[in-house]
Amino acid sequence: MAGIYIHVPFCKSKCGYCGFYSLPSLKMKEHYLAALKEEIVARKNYLHGATIDTIYFGGGTPSLLNINEIRGLLDLINNNFTVNANAEITLEANPDTLSLEYLKGLRDIGINRLSIGIQSFFDDDLHYLGRKHDAHHARQCLNWAKQAGFSNISIDLIYGLPTSHAEQWSQNLDIFFSYDLPHLSAYALTLEPNSILTKLIEQGKALPIKEEDALRDYDILCRRAKENGYLHYEISNFCQTGMHSKHNASYWFGTPYLGLGPSAHSFDGASRQWNVSSVEKYCARVPEPVEGPAFEKEQLSLEQHYDEYVMLRLRTHWGIDLKWLKREMGERFSTYCEQHAQPLIAQGRLSQTREFLYLNDQQMLFADGVAEELFWES
C-alpha cells in the first residue's frame, strides 16, 4: 500500500495568502512536464513494488494542465507502477480553470475525486483573498462537477476572514451542506511570511486578521459539521461516513508515498526526502543532475519516527495508539508517551480512552503544542 503525489507548481496568479511553492506563469510548463516524466521513470523503484492506492495532483493549480497532459502522466505512472484498479485519484482545481467540458474530460481519463478551492461563496471574501473566481462561478462549477459524473468532491473553505462575520460564515456552511458534498477542508486564515497579503496588512492596505474571529468561526464549524453528520477526522477536515481523503490519511498513518515535482516530499518508511523548490533547478537536475541530486534526504532515527507519529496522529480523531507504539516501537516509547500524557490529561489538554490518546474538537486547535510536550527528550 502506497501513494503518489504530483506537485504542479503553476498558477494563473499568486493568491495573497498562499505559502505553497508555485509560479504565476506557465512558461516553464513544457520543461517541467519533460522533467516530471523523467522523474516518474527514474524513481519507479522507490516504493519497492508496493501497490499504489492513491494518486494526488496538488499544487499550485493542477487544473491548468490540459486533459492530454494529465492523461499522459497517468499512463506513464500506470506503466511504471502497479496501480490499484480502484485507486483514489484526486485532482486539485481552482473554479476559474473549470468548465463542464474539462470536468467531463477529467472523468473520462480516470480522475475520480476532485478537491476544489472554493474558499468562500461570498465575493467580498474572495476579493480580499485575491481569488480570480466569483461566488456565482464557485457554485456553477460544483453543478458542473456533479453533471460530469463526480460524486467524490471536496471543497476548501477559509474562515477567520476580516471581511466576514459569524452569520456569513454560517451561510458559507449552509451552501456547502446544500450540495450534499462528502468532504470539506476548512482552514483558518494564517499569514505566511513574505506572502502578498502579509505585506499588504503590514502596509495598512488590507484589513488585519484577528485570532478571536478564527476561534469564533471554528466553534461554528465544529458544531454545524456535527449537526449535519460530518466526522471531524483531522484538524481541518470533515467528511461523511467513510469519505475521508485516503491519500491525506496515508500521511497521518505513516504509509509510504512518492512525491514528484519541485518541492514535493517523499517517505519510504525509513527516510524522508524532498525535491528542490525551484522549477528551473528541478528541470536542470532531474534529467541530468549537473549540480547534484534534485533532492535532499534525511534518515529517520527511531526517536524521530516516534515524534512524527505523535505529531501526525494527534492531528486526527484516531489519535495515538499506545498498543501500536508498544508493539511496533517498543515499550520504552509507549511508557514514555503515556507518562508524559498524564499531566496534559489532568490539565484538560488531552483526552484518553482505553489505549488511545486523542484531542477533542477544542483541544485540536492546540495540537502542535500538545505534541511538543510528548516529543522524545534526548
N, C-alpha and C positions, 0 to 999 in steps of 0.2 A: 504494500500500500504506500503510495507516494503522490506528490503533486508537482505541477509545473506552473510557474508564474512567469509571464512575459511582460516586461515593462516597456510601454510605448511612450517615449518621452516628448511628445509633441502636443501642442495646444494651439488653438486659434489665437488666443491671447492669454496672458497670465492673470489669474484671478487674484484679487488683492490680498486674500488671506492665505494663499497656498504656500505650503512649505515643502512640497514634494519636488523632486528634480524633474524639470521639464523645460522645453524651449518654446517660445511663442512664434514658431516658424516651422515650415515643412521642408526647408531647403536641403536638409540632410537626410530626408526620408529614404531615398533610394540607397544611399551608402549604408544607412542604418539597417535596412532590410537585408542587404547583402551580408553584412557582418553578423546579423542575428541568425541567418541561415547557417553561416559558418559555425557559430557557437552551438547551435542545436546539434549539428553533426559531431562536433568536437567533444561535446560533453554527454554523449549518449550513454556512456557507461557510469556516469556519476552516481546514479541511483541503483547501481548493481543489479539491473534487470527487474527491479520492482515494478509491479503493475501501476500504471498511472490512473488514479481515481478522480483527480480534479485537474482542470486546466483553467487558468485565470489570466485574462488580458486586463492589465491595470495601467495606470498612467499618472500624469498625462491624460490624453484623450484617445484611447484605442479606437473609438468610432470615427476617427479621422482616416483610418486605413480603409481602403475600399474592399468590397466583397472578395475579389480575386486575390488580393494581398493576404487577407485573413485565411482564405481557403488554402493558399499555398503554404502558409505556416502550419496549419493544422495537418495538411497532407505530409509535410516533412516530419512533424512530430510523430504521426502515426507510422511512418516508415522507419523511424529510428528508436521508437519506444513501444512497449506493449501497453496499449490504452484500453481500459475497461470499456466494453460496449455501452455501458450505462454511466459513463463518466459525467460528472458535473462540469460543464464548460461555460464559464462566465465571461461576459464582456462588459466592462465599464463604458458608459456612454454619457455624453452631455446632450441635453434636449436640442440644442441648436444644431447638432450634427445629424439628427434623426429625421427620417421620413418613413412613410409606410412601405415604400418600395425597398428601402435599405433594410428595414427590420425583417421583411419577408426574406430578403437575401440572406441575412444572418441565420434565420431559422432553417433555411434550405441547406446551409453548409454545416450545420451541426451545433451552432450556439444554442444552448438550451436554458440559459439563465442570464438575465440582464440585471445590471446594477446601474441605475440612472441617477445622475447628480442633479436632482431637482433643487435641493437646498431650501426653497421656500415656494409657496404658492401665492406670494404677495410681491407686487412689483417694487415696493419701496425697499423691502429686504434685498431683493435681487440686485437692485441698483447699488445699494450700499456695499454688497459683496463683490460687485464688478462682474456679475454674470452677464452672458450675452443673450440669454433667452428671456422671455417674459412669462408671466403667470399663465396666460392663455396657452402658449406653446407647451408649457410644462404639463398641463392637463391633456392637451391634444396628443402628446407623444405617448402617454400612458394608454390612451384609447387605441392608438396605432399599434402599440406593442401587443395588446390583447387581440386586436384584429389580425395581427400577423401570426397568432397562434402561441404566443408566450403566456405561460401561467406562472412560471417561477421568476417573479420580478421583485427586485428590491429597489428602494429608493433611499437617497440620502436627504436628511433634513438637518439644518443648523439652528440651534437655539441660543438664547442669551444675546440676541441682537439688540442694539440700542434703538433700532427703528421699529421694534416690535413691542408687544406688551402681553400680559397673561392671556387676554381674550383672543388676540390674534394668533398666538402660539397654539392655543387650544383649537382654533379654527383650522390651522395648518394640519393638526392631527385629525380633525373631523374629516377633512378632504382625503387624507391618507386612508382612513378607515372606510370611507365611502367606496373606494376602489377594491376593497377586499384583497389587498396585496398580501402575500405571505411573509414579507420580510421588510423591516425598517432598520436603517442605520441612522442614529441621531447623535450629533456631536455638538458639544459646547464650542462656541466660537473662541478660539485662542489666537493670540498674537505671536506669529512666528518671527524670529529675529530677521531683520532686513526685508520683510515682506512689504509689499506696496501699502497695504492697509496700516501696518505698524508705523511706517514713515508718515502717512497722511495724518494719523492720530497725533503723532509727536509734533507735527507742524500745525496742529489745530485745524486741519482741513476736513476731518472726519470725526463723527461722534465717538467718544471713548466708550469702551465696554465696561460693564460693572459685574462683579462676581455675584452680587445678590440677584441680578436678573437671570444668570445661568442657574443658580440654585433654585430659584422660583420655577423656572421652566422645567428643570429636571424633575422636580416633585410632581408637576403636572404630567409630564411624560410617563413616569413610572406608574402613576395612578391610572391614567387613561389607558395605557397599554394593558394593564392587568384587568381593567373593567371590560376590555374588548377581547380578552382571551389570548393575549400575546405573552410569550415567555420571555422574560428579561434574562437572556442566557450569557450575555457579556456586557461589560460596562456600557457600550454604545450600541448594542444590537438586540433586536427584539424579533420574535418570529411566531408564526402559528405553529401548531404541533408538528414536529418532525421537519420543519422547513428552515432550520438553521443553515448558514453557509458552511458547506462541507469543507471547502477549501480553507477558509479562515480558521475553522475549528481545528484543522490539521496543524496549524501553527501552535495553538494552545495545548495540543496533545503531544507535541514533540514528534510529529510524523515527518519523515524526511521529505524535502522538496528541493527542486532545482529552480533557481532564479535566472532568467535570461534577459539580456538587455542592460543598458547602462544603469548603474545604481542598484540593480537587483541583488537580493541576498539569497543564499543557498544554505541548506543544512543537511548533512548526510548521516546524522545520528551521533557523530563524534566530533565534528568540527563545523565551523561556520565560515563562509567566505562571501565577499561582496564585490561586485564589479565596480569599476571606476565610474564616478558620477560626472561623466563628460561624454557626449556623443562623439565628439571629434577624437578623443583619445580611445574610446571604445572601438570605433571604426578602424583606427590605425593599428590597434593592438590585437584584435581578435583574429583576423586572417593571418597576419604575420607580426608576432609580438616583438616589434623593433625596439620598444622601450621597456621590455619586461612584460610579465603577465598582466592581463587586463583586470585582475582581481587581487584582493588581499585575503589572507586566510588566518584563522585563529583555531588552534586545537584546544578543545574544552577540557578542563580538569573535572574530576568528579564533583568538587565543590562548586564549580561554575555551572555544571549540569543541575545541581540542587538549586542554586539561586535562580536559574532560568525557569525551572519547574515551578518554584514558589511564585515567582513574579507573574508567569503566564496563567497559571491555574487560578490565582486569586482574582484575575480579571473576569472569570466565568462563574456561572452558577454551579458548575460541577465541583469547584473548589479543590483543595489539596487532599489527596487520598493517602492517609497515613499508612495504610496497609500496603499500598503500592510502593511508597517510599521504602518501607522496611524490606519488602520482597525484592525490589529492583536495585536499590542503592545501599541497603544495609541498615541495621538497627541504629547505628550511631546517628544517622541522618533523621530517621523518624523520631527518635527520642529527643534529639536536639530541637527539632521543629515543634514538637508537642510541648516541650518545656518552655520554649520561648513564646509559645502561643498563649500560655495561661494568663500572664499579666494583661495581654491585649483583650482576652475574653472577659476578664474581670473589669476592664475599663469600658466594655461595650463596643470596642472597635473591631471585634472579630467574633464569629459565631462558630459553634461546634455541634455536630450531630453524629453520634457514634464515632466512626473513624474518619470523619471528614471535617476539615476546617474551611469555612466559606465566609463570604461577605454578603449581607443583605443589601437591598436597594440603596439605603442611605450610606452604609459602610463602603459600598463600591466606589463612591466618589473619592475615597482616600486610599485606594488600593495600593498605590505606589509607596506611600508612607508605611503602611502595614507590612508590605513585602520587605522593605528595607530592615525592619526590626526582626524579621525572620531569617534574613540572609546569614550565611555562614561567616563566622568571625575567625579569621586565620590567626 
